[in-house]
Amino acid sequence: MLAGCDQEEAEEARGQKRLKRTYSMVESVGSNSPIANTGGFGCGIRRCSSTSSLNTLPRLHFRDHIWMYTQRYLAAEAVKEEAAASAVIGGEEDGSADGMRLVQLLVACAEAMACRDKAYASSLLSELRSQALVFGTSFQRVASCFVQALADRLSLLQPLGTSGFVSPAAAAAAAGATAFDKKEEALRLAYEICPYIEFGHFVANTSILEAFEGESFVHVVDLGMSLGLPRGHQWRWLIQSLAGRPGRPPRRLRITAIGLSAKKFRSIGDELEAYALHLGINLDILQLHRVVKESRGALNSVLQMIRQLSPKVLVLVEQDSSHNGPFFLGRFMEALHYYSAIFDSLDAMFPKYDTRRAKVEQFYFAEEIKNIVSCEGPARVERHERVDQWRRRMSRAGFQSAPIKMMAQAKQWLGKNKVCQGFTVVEEKGCLVLGWNSKPIVAASCWKC
């Protein structure tokens, strides 16, 4: 995972900058181009007084900006609630009103925190906790994650009249091994029951196979190995496909992993080497330590370094949403809209009290939400950006778009995974985008020098 900031994008300084990303890079030898790759806070706003009434909220410095986000989200929620109301008998009018009230409370609480009005934010959180239920409707469930994230932010927030943000390092250190195990289990379940992570692996592996047809040596550099899951699911699929391709399998496959602990790396590496050897492929697996830099222009420097490797193909998979803006309120509204769609999809796939869904929501997606909402500075590593911004950044770094021509394969993959109706795969300017009811969730793009 890399994080960086692009100083050339002044027009997007208010909404879209750094990110969490998944790269897969692959390298081939024996040619002039031997390597191939796949792959704040704080506004100066002050509140005049603290009150428990939503109607007495003062006009904020970024009111016009936030009003746009709020209206967009409320309109989407109104359409969703109206559609749900027509499908059931009785009681839905109250449910719709409750949902709108939740949205209002969440936005008001976020605004209070943007003003560093801890007293008012705390009173709103008390009311939110009684309405945002872990086993409620899809919006109540996603609201419960945002409530916890807001509570965490409140605990780190400096009071009115001061500046800065308390470091969350101590809280993270106190999480312990139990929390880590829960996250690992939630990641495994997310891979098994949701198509989002596996979609990125499918596109990356298919692109690698096409780019290295007939090659005898393939080198994969995975800058997001933490998403390889406990047993290296993504690379098992690639190894199997390389072994079964027409003609001869590659003589050697090398995987360079970035982002894993040494213990986890050894465990995955040993399993993959044994698996590859069983299929007749010699596998070398190496480790590089992850370096996350927040300095301006660091991401551009990394892209330039990758380009110097003369990659044959680079595959970029990214959550298609703007969670990297410098201003908290804009990030908050984008995240609320984005994760509401994800929780809607989970609602359609599983029964109300399914414990697997609860684990994925509370220990996987909730952790992403907490990081986006409650963290600032180097601690905020969930920095997703939209594919349009990636196009501009990659173009400036000297990469050329390589349109992904596997629409039929992607639809076949979606059908084979037997996911419920509502998921869509569309082609957008050479990229493949996986969405839920037309809301983009994950975007995949390919690039060449």
Summary of the structure (lengths in Angstrom):
residues: 449
radius of gyration: 22.7
end to end distance: 21.5
largest distance: 74.3
contacts: 1489
relative contact order: 0.18
helix: 51%
strand: 13%
